[in-house]
Amino acid sequence: MTDVETIAADTCVVAMGNDSNSVLRPLGIRLPIYPVKGYSMTFPVGQWNGAPVIPMADTGRHIGITRLGDRIRVAGTAEFAGNDRSLNPKRIGNLRRFFLDVFPDYPDPTAGVGWTGFRPMTPDGIPYLGETPIQGLYLNTGHGHLGWTMSCGSGQALAHLISGATGDLDLTGMTLASR
């Protein structure tokens, strides 16, 4: 159902990240998916000649720096804060300090825009893919911070499952039935 119409379908995929539970709970399906808040700062490159051209990662601090065209994204940290969407100034400050420590020649230390968003995490970090007890209802959710990384493979695996084709990905441990 949408706010405009009801659409009939034989097959439906729930791929709603943290909101998956609000749709599934009334159907008797409860998933241990929790919102883990991640943070980033985006800095303009402008005329700065010292901007990185390849991604960088500090695995000890769990912070990455990526060039996105005329911007630089500094991302990292995870916070268990429920559904609180507010920006924690301390977390944003840590990202800013890290960036300026790595690139002390950045021309405008006051620039940069903070952002936060939720990563739909499961306790073991493994997403839910596959069938549910309800005929025609499938899951593709709970990918955490690897959502974009895993999206194409998860989508392909689910398409193979739904169409009956043979796929390369073994879904054992990812389905409701195998957990």
N, CA and C atoms as an extended XYZ file, in Angstrom:
537
Properties=species:S:1:pos:R:3:atomname:S:1:resname:S:1:resid:I:1 pbc="F F F"
N         0.844       -1.185        0.000 N   MET     1
C         0.000        0.000        0.000 CA  MET     1
C         0.883        1.240        0.000 C   MET     1
N         0.486        2.187       -0.785 N   THR     2
C         1.141        3.486       -0.745 CA  THR     2
C         0.133        4.486       -0.195 C   THR     2
N         0.515        5.721       -0.103 N   ASP     3
C        -0.439        6.727        0.356 CA  ASP     3
C        -1.432        7.103       -0.741 C   ASP     3
N        -1.234        6.561       -1.946 N   VAL     4
C        -2.111        6.872       -3.071 CA  VAL     4
C        -2.935        5.665       -3.527 C   VAL     4
N        -2.325        4.472       -3.480 N   GLU     5
C        -3.017        3.302       -4.024 CA  GLU     5
C        -2.509        2.013       -3.386 C   GLU     5
N        -3.235        0.941       -3.659 N   THR     6
C        -2.814       -0.400       -3.285 CA  THR     6
C        -2.388       -1.105       -4.560 C   THR     6
N        -1.215       -1.716       -4.525 N   ILE     7
C        -0.671       -2.385       -5.698 CA  ILE     7
C        -0.628       -3.887       -5.403 C   ILE     7
N        -1.284       -4.662       -6.233 N   ALA     8
C        -1.281       -6.118       -6.066 CA  ALA     8
C         0.018       -6.687       -6.627 C   ALA     8
N         0.589       -7.681       -5.913 N   ALA     9
C         1.830       -8.304       -6.371 CA  ALA     9
C         1.886       -9.743       -5.876 C   ALA     9
N         2.509      -10.600       -6.667 N   ASP    10
C         2.716      -11.986       -6.262 CA  ASP    10
C         3.972      -12.127       -5.405 C   ASP    10
N         4.932      -11.226       -5.628 N   THR    11
C         6.208      -11.275       -4.932 CA  THR    11
C         6.555       -9.878       -4.429 C   THR    11
N         7.080       -9.841       -3.215 N   CYS    12
C         7.461       -8.559       -2.614 CA  CYS    12
C         8.769       -8.758       -1.854 C   CYS    12
N         9.674       -7.789       -1.968 N   VAL    13
C        10.953       -7.825       -1.264 CA  VAL    13
C        10.981       -6.679       -0.270 C   VAL    13
N        11.257       -7.007        0.986 N   VAL    14
C        11.432       -5.985        2.010 CA  VAL    14
C        12.920       -5.664        2.062 C   VAL    14
N        13.256       -4.465        1.636 N   ALA    15
C        14.646       -3.994        1.596 CA  ALA    15
C        14.651       -2.569        2.148 C   ALA    15
N        14.272       -2.450        3.400 N   MET    16
C        14.040       -1.131        3.989 CA  MET    16
C        14.987       -0.802        5.138 C   MET    16
N        16.105       -1.510        5.235 N   GLY    17
C        17.065       -1.226        6.291 CA  GLY    17
C        16.424       -1.227        7.659 C   GLY    17
N        16.667       -0.157        8.416 N   ASN    18
C        16.155       -0.058        9.782 CA  ASN    18
C        14.631       -0.040        9.859 C   ASN    18
N        13.974        0.316        8.784 N   ASP    19
C        12.515        0.364        8.792 CA  ASP    19
C        11.867       -0.975        8.448 C   ASP    19
N        12.679       -1.981        8.156 N   SER    20
C        12.126       -3.297        7.812 CA  SER    20
C        11.235       -3.842        8.920 C   SER    20
N        11.643       -3.668       10.164 N   ASN    21
C        10.849       -4.219       11.274 CA  ASN    21
C         9.466       -3.598       11.378 C   ASN    21
N         9.339       -2.320       11.071 N   SER    22
C         8.018       -1.693       11.192 CA  SER    22
C         7.031       -2.287       10.194 C   SER    22
N         7.517       -2.782        9.072 N   VAL    23
C         6.657       -3.422        8.076 CA  VAL    23
C         6.445       -4.897        8.429 C   VAL    23
N         7.475       -5.553        8.929 N   LEU    24
C         7.409       -6.997        9.168 CA  LEU    24
C         6.758       -7.383       10.487 C   LEU    24
N         6.899       -6.556       11.500 N   ARG    25
C         6.373       -6.888       12.832 CA  ARG    25
C         4.883       -7.217       12.813 C   ARG    25
N         4.030       -6.435       12.137 N   PRO    26
C         2.599       -6.791       12.104 CA  PRO    26
C         2.325       -8.135       11.416 C   PRO    26
N         3.316       -8.632       10.660 N   LEU    27
C         3.162       -9.929        9.991 CA  LEU    27
C         3.728      -11.068       10.836 C   LEU    27
N         4.198      -10.736       12.038 N   GLY    28
C         4.746      -11.742       12.938 CA  GLY    28
C         6.221      -12.050       12.717 C   GLY    28
N         6.905      -11.227       11.957 N   ILE    29
C         8.339      -11.437       11.703 CA  ILE    29
C         9.120      -10.348       12.426 C   ILE    29
N        10.007      -10.774       13.308 N   ARG    30
C        10.854       -9.836       14.064 CA  ARG    30
C        12.307      -10.122       13.726 C   ARG    30
N        13.008       -9.103       13.297 N   LEU    31
C        14.421       -9.252       12.957 CA  LEU    31
C        15.271       -8.442       13.936 C   LEU    31
N        16.420       -8.968       14.334 N   PRO    32
C        17.309       -8.193       15.195 CA  PRO    32
C        18.154       -7.228       14.373 C   PRO    32
N        17.506       -6.202       13.861 N   ILE    33
C        18.196       -5.155       13.095 CA  ILE    33
C        18.126       -3.879       13.924 C   ILE    33
N        19.278       -3.274       14.141 N   TYR    34
C        19.355       -2.103       15.006 CA  TYR    34
C        20.016       -0.952       14.266 C   TYR    34
N        19.547        0.276       14.505 N   PRO    35
C        20.159        1.431       13.854 CA  PRO    35
C        21.475        1.802       14.537 C   PRO    35
N        22.559        1.687       13.808 N   VAL    36
C        23.864        2.119       14.308 CA  VAL    36
C        24.224        3.387       13.540 C   VAL    36
N        24.377        4.464       14.282 N   LYS    37
C        24.563        5.774       13.656 CA  LYS    37
C        26.008        5.963       13.216 C   LYS    37
N        26.176        6.290       11.953 N   GLY    38
C        27.478        6.619       11.399 CA  GLY    38
C        27.545        8.101       11.082 C   GLY    38
N        28.758        8.628       11.004 N   TYR    39
C        28.961       10.060       10.780 CA  TYR    39
C        29.898       10.291        9.601 C   TYR    39
N        29.740       11.443        8.970 N   SER    40
C        30.699       11.869        7.954 CA  SER    40
C        30.764       13.389        7.923 C   SER    40
N        31.852       13.864        7.340 N   MET    41
C        32.022       15.296        7.052 CA  MET    41
C        32.389       15.384        5.585 C   MET    41
N        31.848       16.369        4.906 N   THR    42
C        32.170       16.580        3.502 CA  THR    42
C        32.788       17.962        3.353 C   THR    42
N        33.985       17.986        2.783 N   PHE    43
C        34.739       19.225        2.604 CA  PHE    43
C        34.845       19.551        1.120 C   PHE    43
N        34.678       20.830        0.738 N   PRO    44
C        34.869       21.200       -0.662 CA  PRO    44
C        36.360       21.217       -1.012 C   PRO    44
N        36.687       20.790       -2.223 N   VAL    45
C        38.076       20.827       -2.677 CA  VAL    45
C        38.446       22.238       -3.106 C   VAL    45
N        37.542       22.899       -3.843 N   GLY    46
C        37.830       24.251       -4.323 CA  GLY    46
C        39.116       24.270       -5.141 C   GLY    46
N        39.982       25.241       -4.881 N   GLN    47
C        41.246       25.388       -5.604 CA  GLN    47
C        42.418       24.699       -4.904 C   GLN    47
N        42.142       23.953       -3.852 N   TRP    48
C        43.182       23.300       -3.070 CA  TRP    48
C        43.885       22.224       -3.902 C   TRP    48
N        45.199       22.344       -4.042 N   ASN    49
C        45.983       21.406       -4.847 CA  ASN    49
C        46.451       20.187       -4.067 C   ASN    49
N        46.289       20.184       -2.744 N   GLY    50
C        46.762       19.067       -1.928 CA  GLY    50
C        45.720       17.997       -1.677 C   GLY    50
N        44.589       18.069       -2.353 N   ALA    51
C        43.500       17.119       -2.117 CA  ALA    51
C        43.906       15.706       -2.518 C   ALA    51
N        43.511       14.717       -1.721 N   PRO    52
C        43.846       13.331       -2.071 CA  PRO    52
C        43.125       12.901       -3.343 C   PRO    52
N        43.742       12.002       -4.078 N   VAL    53
C        43.124       11.483       -5.299 CA  VAL    53
C        42.754       10.006       -5.165 C   VAL    53
N        43.240        9.348       -4.112 N   ILE    54
C        42.891        7.955       -3.855 CA  ILE    54
C        42.315        7.851       -2.444 C   ILE    54
N        41.473        6.852       -2.188 N   PRO    55
C        40.915        6.690       -0.845 CA  PRO    55
C        42.002        6.342        0.172 C   PRO    55
N        41.755        6.738        1.399 N   MET    56
C        42.677        6.451        2.495 CA  MET    56
C        41.869        5.916        3.665 C   MET    56
N        42.490        5.067        4.479 N   ALA    57
C        41.809        4.540        5.658 CA  ALA    57
C        42.784        4.457        6.824 C   ALA    57
N        42.318        4.877        7.977 N   ASP    58
C        43.044        4.684        9.220 CA  ASP    58
C        42.278        3.596        9.960 C   ASP    58
N        42.775        2.373        9.875 N   THR    59
C        42.036        1.245       10.445 CA  THR    59
C        42.024        1.285       11.970 C   THR    59
N        43.010        1.927       12.573 N   GLY    60
C        43.029        2.045       14.032 CA  GLY    60
C        41.933        2.951       14.551 C   GLY    60
N        41.666        4.025       13.825 N   ARG    61
C        40.619        4.976       14.229 CA  ARG    61
C        39.291        4.706       13.545 C   ARG    61
N        39.288        3.789       12.597 N   HIS    62
C        38.070        3.446       11.840 CA  HIS    62
C        37.525        4.668       11.116 C   HIS    62
N        38.410        5.387       10.433 N   ILE    63
C        38.016        6.570        9.673 CA  ILE    63
C        38.574        6.435        8.261 C   ILE    63
N        37.747        6.769        7.273 N   GLY    64
C        38.181        6.734        5.885 CA  GLY    64
C        38.028        8.095        5.234 C   GLY    64
N        38.867        8.351        4.250 N   ILE    65
C        38.815        9.596        3.479 CA  ILE    65
C        38.699        9.212        2.015 C   ILE    65
N        37.712        9.770        1.331 N   THR    66
C        37.466        9.452       -0.072 CA  THR    66
C        37.233       10.736       -0.856 C   THR    66
N        37.853       10.832       -2.009 N   ARG    67
C        37.621       11.955       -2.921 CA  ARG    67
C        36.377       11.636       -3.741 C   ARG    67
N        35.422       12.560       -3.751 N   LEU    68
C        34.192       12.413       -4.534 CA  LEU    68
C        34.076       13.620       -5.456 C   LEU    68
N        34.781       13.587       -6.567 N   GLY    69
C        34.761       14.709       -7.489 CA  GLY    69
C        35.376       15.950       -6.869 C   GLY    69
N        34.560       16.976       -6.679 N   ASP    70
C        35.069       18.236       -6.115 CA  ASP    70
C        34.851       18.312       -4.602 C   ASP    70
N        34.644       17.140       -3.976 N   ARG    71
C        34.448       17.081       -2.520 CA  ARG    71
C        35.314       15.975       -1.930 C   ARG    71
N        35.529       16.066       -0.632 N   ILE    72
C        36.238       15.028        0.108 CA  ILE    72
C        35.331       14.581        1.239 C   ILE    72
N        35.115       13.286        1.329 N   ARG    73
C        34.272       12.731        2.385 CA  ARG    73
C        35.166       12.066        3.415 C   ARG    73
N        34.961       12.447        4.663 N   VAL    74
C        35.644       11.830        5.791 CA  VAL    74
C        34.556       11.122        6.594 C   VAL    74
N        34.678        9.810        6.727 N   ALA    75
C        33.603        9.051        7.366 CA  ALA    75
C        34.165        8.073        8.380 C   ALA    75
N        33.359        7.827        9.396 N   GLY    76
C        33.763        6.850       10.385 CA  GLY    76
C        32.895        6.908       11.616 C   GLY    76
N        33.273        6.115       12.571 N   THR    77
C        32.648        5.986       13.881 CA  THR    77
C        31.257        5.359       13.829 C   THR    77
N        30.917        4.725       14.885 N   ALA    78
C        29.609        4.089       15.035 CA  ALA    78
C        29.101        4.399       16.434 C   ALA    78
N        27.825        4.707       16.501 N   GLU    79
C        27.244        5.108       17.781 CA  GLU    79
C        25.894        4.405       17.951 C   GLU    79
N        25.695        3.803       19.106 N   PHE    80
C        24.409        3.188       19.426 CA  PHE    80
C        23.577        4.234       20.146 C   PHE    80
N        22.662        4.856       19.416 N   ALA    81
C        21.883        5.960       19.960 CA  ALA    81
C        20.397        5.818       19.644 C   ALA    81
N        19.967        4.597       19.364 N   GLY    82
C        18.568        4.414       18.994 CA  GLY    82
C        18.281        5.122       17.679 C   GLY    82
N        17.149        5.771       17.598 N   ASN    83
C        16.779        6.489       16.372 CA  ASN    83
C        17.050        7.986       16.464 C   ASN    83
N        17.966        8.379       17.317 N   ASP    84
C        18.337        9.789       17.468 CA  ASP    84
C        19.114       10.242       16.232 C   ASP    84
N        18.533       11.136       15.461 N   ARG    85
C        19.152       11.610       14.218 CA  ARG    85
C        20.020       12.861       14.405 C   ARG    85
N        20.173       13.329       15.627 N   SER    86
C        20.946       14.560       15.829 CA  SER    86
C        22.437       14.316       15.632 C   SER    86
N        23.124       15.367       15.198 N   LEU    87
C        24.571       15.306       15.028 CA  LEU    87
C        25.235       15.503       16.386 C   LEU    87
N        26.077       14.578       16.768 N   ASN    88
C        26.832       14.695       17.999 CA  ASN    88
C        28.064       15.556       17.690 C   ASN    88
N        28.166       16.757       18.270 N   PRO    89
C        29.280       17.654       17.952 CA  PRO    89
C        30.651       17.033       18.223 C   PRO    89
N        30.740       16.177       19.229 N   LYS    90
C        32.022       15.538       19.537 CA  LYS    90
C        32.451       14.615       18.395 C   LYS    90
N        31.510       13.831       17.864 N   ARG    91
C        31.826       12.908       16.763 CA  ARG    91
C        32.240       13.673       15.507 C   ARG    91
N        31.489       14.730       15.192 N   ILE    92
C        31.827       15.550       14.023 CA  ILE    92
C        33.175       16.229       14.239 C   ILE    92
N        33.411       16.715       15.450 N   GLY    93
C        34.694       17.349       15.769 CA  GLY    93
C        35.862       16.394       15.597 C   GLY    93
N        35.672       15.139       15.982 N   ASN    94
C        36.736       14.142       15.806 CA  ASN    94
C        37.068       13.935       14.331 C   ASN    94
N        36.039       13.884       13.495 N   LEU    95
C        36.281       13.724       12.055 CA  LEU    95
C        36.998       14.943       11.483 C   LEU    95
N        36.583       16.135       11.892 N   ARG    96
C        37.224       17.365       11.415 CA  ARG    96
C        38.699       17.392       11.840 C   ARG    96
N        38.956       17.095       13.119 N   ARG    97
C        40.339       17.103       13.621 CA  ARG    97
C        41.199       16.082       12.880 C   ARG    97
N        40.638       14.907       12.657 N   PHE    98
C        41.384       13.881       11.930 CA  PHE    98
C        41.762       14.393       10.544 C   PHE    98
N        40.793       14.932        9.819 N   PHE    99
C        41.059       15.431        8.470 CA  PHE    99
C        42.133       16.519        8.489 C   PHE    99
N        42.020       17.442        9.416 N   LEU   100
C        42.989       18.543        9.478 CA  LEU   100
C        44.356       18.082        9.978 C   LEU   100
N        44.405       17.016       10.765 N   ASP   101
C        45.696       16.442       11.166 CA  ASP   101
C        46.391       15.799        9.965 C   ASP   101
N        45.616       15.102        9.141 N   VAL   102
C        46.178       14.430        7.966 CA  VAL   102
C        46.535       15.446        6.884 C   VAL   102
N        45.707       16.508        6.751 N   PHE   103
C        45.916       17.528        5.724 CA  PHE   103
C        45.981       18.912        6.368 C   PHE   103
N        47.080       19.214        7.052 N   PRO   104
C        47.179       20.513        7.736 CA  PRO   104
C        47.199       21.711        6.788 C   PRO   104
N        47.432       21.458        5.499 N   ASP   105
C        47.450       22.555        4.528 CA  ASP   105
C        46.067       22.835        3.920 C   ASP   105
N        45.020       22.137        4.401 N   TYR   106
C        43.680       22.406        3.874 CA  TYR   106
C        43.370       23.886        4.112 C   TYR   106
N        42.945       24.603        3.086 N   PRO   107
C        42.861       26.068        3.185 CA  PRO   107
C        41.777       26.647        4.096 C   PRO   107
N        40.719       25.928        4.396 N   ASP   108
C        39.648       26.502        5.214 CA  ASP   108
C        39.212       25.527        6.302 C   ASP   108
N        39.868       25.571        7.473 N   PRO   109
C        39.545       24.621        8.543 CA  PRO   109
C        38.126       24.746        9.090 C   PRO   109
N        37.408       25.825        8.747 N   THR   110
C        36.027       25.980        9.213 CA  THR   110
C        35.016       25.396        8.225 C   THR   110
N        35.486       25.011        7.031 N   ALA   111
C        34.591       24.442        6.012 CA  ALA   111
C        34.185       23.031        6.419 C   ALA   111
N        33.288       22.479        5.692 N   GLY   112
C        32.866       21.103        5.923 CA  GLY   112
C        31.461       21.048        6.489 C   GLY   112
N        30.714       20.059        6.033 N   VAL   113
C        29.343       19.858        6.467 CA  VAL   113
C        29.239       18.472        7.090 C   VAL   113
N        28.675       18.405        8.287 N   GLY   114
C        28.495       17.134        8.975 CA  GLY   114
C        27.209       16.452        8.553 C   GLY   114
N        27.214       15.137        8.656 N   TRP   115
C        26.049       14.329        8.301 CA  TRP   115
C        26.029       13.109        9.202 C   TRP   115
N        24.859       12.586        9.437 N   THR   116
C        24.725       11.314       10.138 CA  THR   116
C        23.620       10.494        9.495 C   THR   116
N        23.770        9.182        9.560 N   GLY   117
C        22.765        8.286        9.021 CA  GLY   117
C        22.868        6.939        9.704 C   GLY   117
N        21.836        6.134        9.547 N   PHE   118
C        21.777        4.853       10.234 CA  PHE   118
C        22.219        3.703        9.349 C   PHE   118
N        22.976        2.811        9.942 N   ARG   119
C        23.380        1.571        9.293 CA  ARG   119
C        22.541        0.452        9.917 C   ARG   119
N        21.797       -0.285        9.118 N   PRO   120
C        20.955       -1.350        9.673 CA  PRO   120
C        21.792       -2.583       10.010 C   PRO   120
N        22.175       -2.698       11.271 N   MET   121
C        23.087       -3.760       11.705 CA  MET   121
C        22.346       -4.924       12.350 C   MET   121
N        22.866       -6.112       12.089 N   THR   122
C        22.420       -7.303       12.799 CA  THR   122
C        23.498       -7.641       13.830 C   THR   122
N        23.181       -8.406       14.862 N   PRO   123
C        24.183       -8.713       15.887 CA  PRO   123
C        25.440       -9.393       15.344 C   PRO   123
N        25.291      -10.236       14.313 N   ASP   124
C        26.451      -10.930       13.765 CA  ASP   124
C        26.993      -10.282       12.493 C   ASP   124
N        26.381       -9.187       12.048 N   GLY   125
C        26.848       -8.498       10.851 CA  GLY   125
C        26.424       -9.141        9.550 C   GLY   125
N        25.643      -10.196        9.616 N   ILE   126
C        25.200      -10.898        8.411 CA  ILE   126
C        23.790      -10.432        8.067 C   ILE   126
N        23.558      -10.023        6.811 N   PRO   127
C        22.213       -9.560        6.435 CA  PRO   127
C        21.217      -10.702        6.343 C   PRO   127
N        19.957      -10.338        6.256 N   TYR   128
C        18.881      -11.300        6.025 CA  TYR   128
C        18.538      -11.282        4.541 C   TYR   128
N        18.705      -12.429        3.895 N   LEU   129
C        18.375      -12.595        2.480 CA  LEU   129
C        17.537      -13.847        2.334 C   LEU   129
N        16.499      -13.768        1.541 N   GLY   130
C        15.741      -14.976        1.238 CA  GLY   130
C        14.289      -14.931        1.609 C   GLY   130
N        13.714      -16.121        1.642 N   GLU   131
C        12.286      -16.288        1.863 CA  GLU   131
C        11.895      -16.036        3.316 C   GLU   131
N        10.628      -15.747        3.499 N   THR   132
C        10.022      -15.663        4.824 CA  THR   132
C         8.948      -16.755        4.895 C   THR   132
N         8.355      -16.972        6.046 N   PRO   133
C         7.256      -17.955        6.120 CA  PRO   133
C         6.028      -17.538        5.300 C   PRO   133
N         5.973      -16.298        4.881 N   ILE   134
C         4.836      -15.814        4.093 CA  ILE   134
C         5.161      -15.984        2.606 C   ILE   134
N         4.346      -16.754        1.907 N   GLN   135
C         4.591      -17.022        0.494 CA  GLN   135
C         4.682      -15.725       -0.304 C   GLN   135
N         5.748      -15.611       -1.091 N   GLY   136
C         5.944      -14.446       -1.952 CA  GLY   136
C         6.608      -13.259       -1.271 C   GLY   136
N         6.936      -13.393        0.014 N   LEU   137
C         7.583      -12.295        0.738 CA  LEU   137
C         9.041      -12.662        1.018 C   LEU   137
N         9.954      -11.817        0.563 N   TYR   138
C        11.388      -12.067        0.667 CA  TYR   138
C        12.077      -10.927        1.408 C   TYR   138
N        13.268      -11.235        1.927 N   LEU   139
C        14.055      -10.253        2.675 CA  LEU   139
C        15.364       -9.939        1.968 C   LEU   139
N        15.762       -8.688        2.030 N   ASN   140
C        17.072       -8.222        1.565 CA  ASN   140
C        17.391       -7.020        2.441 C   ASN   140
N        17.810       -7.273        3.682 N   THR   141
C        17.935       -6.199        4.648 CA  THR   141
C        18.969       -6.525        5.724 C   THR   141
N        19.438       -5.503        6.419 N   GLY   142
C        20.360       -5.680        7.536 CA  GLY   142
C        21.822       -5.730        7.141 C   GLY   142
N        22.202       -5.046        6.076 N   HIS   143
C        23.572       -5.094        5.558 CA  HIS   143
C        24.564       -4.203        6.311 C   HIS   143
N        24.083       -3.415        7.265 N   GLY   144
C        24.988       -2.582        8.049 CA  GLY   144
C        25.776       -1.598        7.205 C   GLY   144
N        27.037       -1.411        7.583 N   HIS   145
C        27.873       -0.439        6.884 CA  HIS   145
C        28.327       -0.938        5.511 C   HIS   145
N        27.995       -2.165        5.159 N   LEU   146
C        28.378       -2.712        3.858 CA  LEU   146
C        27.223       -2.739        2.863 C   LEU   146
N        26.190       -1.954        3.128 N   GLY   147
C        25.015       -1.957        2.259 CA  GLY   147
C        25.334       -1.724        0.794 C   GLY   147
N        26.049       -0.662        0.488 N   TRP   148
C        26.388       -0.373       -0.910 CA  TRP   148
C        27.322       -1.435       -1.457 C   TRP   148
N        28.256       -1.889       -0.633 N   THR   149
C        29.227       -2.884       -1.065 CA  THR   149
C        28.547       -4.197       -1.440 C   THR   149
N        27.561       -4.598       -0.665 N   MET   150
C        26.913       -5.893       -0.872 CA  MET   150
C        25.653       -5.826       -1.732 C   MET   150
N        25.213       -4.646       -2.101 N   SER   151
C        23.902       -4.500       -2.740 CA  SER   151
C        23.759       -5.267       -4.051 C   SER   151
N        24.737       -5.186       -4.922 N   CYS   152
C        24.608       -5.867       -6.220 CA  CYS   152
C        24.581       -7.383       -6.056 C   CYS   152
N        25.470       -7.925       -5.231 N   GLY   153
C        25.498       -9.369       -5.007 CA  GLY   153
C        24.238       -9.861       -4.322 C   GLY   153
N        23.760       -9.104       -3.324 N   SER   154
C        22.536       -9.494       -2.621 CA  SER   154
C        21.342       -9.454       -3.563 C   SER   154
N        21.259       -8.406       -4.366 N   GLY   155
C        20.157       -8.290       -5.318 CA  GLY   155
C        20.164       -9.415       -6.335 C   GLY   155
N        21.350       -9.757       -6.822 N   GLN   156
C        21.459      -10.840       -7.792 CA  GLN   156
C        21.087      -12.178       -7.160 C   GLN   156
N        21.571      -12.421       -5.947 N   ALA   157
C        21.249      -13.682       -5.261 CA  ALA   157
C        19.746      -13.808       -5.042 C   ALA   157
N        19.112      -12.723       -4.642 N   LEU   158
C        17.674      -12.752       -4.404 CA  LEU   158
C        16.904      -12.920       -5.717 C   LEU   158
N        17.359      -12.271       -6.776 N   ALA   159
C        16.711      -12.433       -8.083 CA  ALA   159
C        16.792      -13.886       -8.545 C   ALA   159
N        17.949      -14.522       -8.330 N   HIS   160
C        18.075      -15.939       -8.688 CA  HIS   160
C        17.110      -16.790       -7.867 C   HIS   160
N        17.040      -16.519       -6.577 N   LEU   161
C        16.147      -17.285       -5.703 CA  LEU   161
C        14.691      -17.139       -6.144 C   LEU   161
N        14.265      -15.918       -6.365 N   ILE   162
C        12.866      -15.661       -6.732 CA  ILE   162
C        12.524      -16.270       -8.089 C   ILE   162
N        13.446      -16.181       -9.038 N   SER   163
C        13.165      -16.686      -10.395 CA  SER   163
C        13.393      -18.187      -10.527 C   SER   163
N        14.021      -18.792       -9.512 N   GLY   164
C        14.293      -20.221       -9.582 CA  GLY   164
C        15.591      -20.554      -10.293 C   GLY   164
N        16.357      -19.554      -10.662 N   ALA   165
C        17.639      -19.783      -11.332 CA  ALA   165
C        18.691      -20.224      -10.313 C   ALA   165
N        19.723      -20.848      -10.807 N   THR   166
C        20.830      -21.265       -9.941 CA  THR   166
C        21.764      -20.084       -9.747 C   THR   166
N        22.062      -19.801       -8.494 N   GLY   167
C        22.958      -18.696       -8.191 CA  GLY   167
C        24.257      -19.187       -7.575 C   GLY   167
N        25.249      -18.298       -7.520 N   ASP   168
C        26.561      -18.636       -6.979 CA  ASP   168
C        26.641      -18.471       -5.472 C   ASP   168
N        25.764      -17.677       -4.882 N   LEU   169
C        25.847      -17.361       -3.467 CA  LEU   169
C        25.023      -18.346       -2.638 C   LEU   169
N        25.687      -18.995       -1.691 N   ASP   170
C        25.008      -19.891       -0.760 CA  ASP   170
C        24.385      -19.030        0.334 C   ASP   170
N        23.074      -19.060        0.456 N   LEU   171
C        22.374      -18.218        1.422 CA  LEU   171
C        22.277      -18.836        2.814 C   LEU   171
N        22.920      -19.972        3.020 N   THR   172
C        22.901      -20.607        4.339 CA  THR   172
C        23.443      -19.623        5.372 C   THR   172
N        22.720      -19.445        6.448 N   GLY   173
C        23.120      -18.517        7.497 CA  GLY   173
C        22.586      -17.109        7.305 C   GLY   173
N        21.987      -16.846        6.142 N   MET   174
C        21.429      -15.518        5.873 CA  MET   174
C        19.914      -15.509        5.879 C   MET   174
N        19.288      -16.679        5.832 N   THR   175
C        17.834      -16.747        5.747 CA  THR   175
C        17.222      -16.848        7.142 C   THR   175
N        15.944      -16.558        7.236 N   LEU   176
C        15.241      -16.742        8.503 CA  LEU   176
C        15.290      -18.203        8.942 C   LEU   176
N        15.128      -19.100        8.001 N   ALA   177
C        15.075      -20.524        8.325 CA  ALA   177
C        16.415      -21.054        8.850 C   ALA   177
N        17.528      -20.443        8.460 N   SER   178
C        18.834      -20.968        8.851 CA  SER   178
C        19.428      -20.258       10.068 C   SER   178
N        18.622      -19.407       10.710 N   ARG   179
C        19.139      -18.709       11.892 CA  ARG   179
C        18.414      -19.120       13.131 C   ARG   179
